[in-house]
Amino acid sequence: HIELRKADNLYSDVTIFGQFVPVAYKQEKLIAYKRVLNDKELLILVNFSNEPLITNLDSTFKYTVLDNLSPSELEADKIALKPYQSIILANYN
């Protein structure tokens, strides 16, 4: 989302300068990666399936930045993604 890259945004430094880090999950219809800059991280999850998907989640990602199908079922160590849902989570706010 272009708004995340604007200079006055809390997440702009990570989206612009953060390193792209692929994240391995066992679900074949899930695309996951991080943007990492120092101790700031964004986790991007995309469910490319017409079925709901539940996956493990690092408990440090507590803050929802963007979600195309709000609200998400975010638990301490799991997230339930709806079909075709995309979400960006942060470890800071």
Secondary structure, 3 states (H helix, E strand, C coil): CHHHHCCCCCCHHHHHHCEEEECCCCCCCEEEEEEEECCEEEEEEEECCCCCEEEECCCCCCEEEEECCCCCEECCCEEEECCCCEEEEECCC
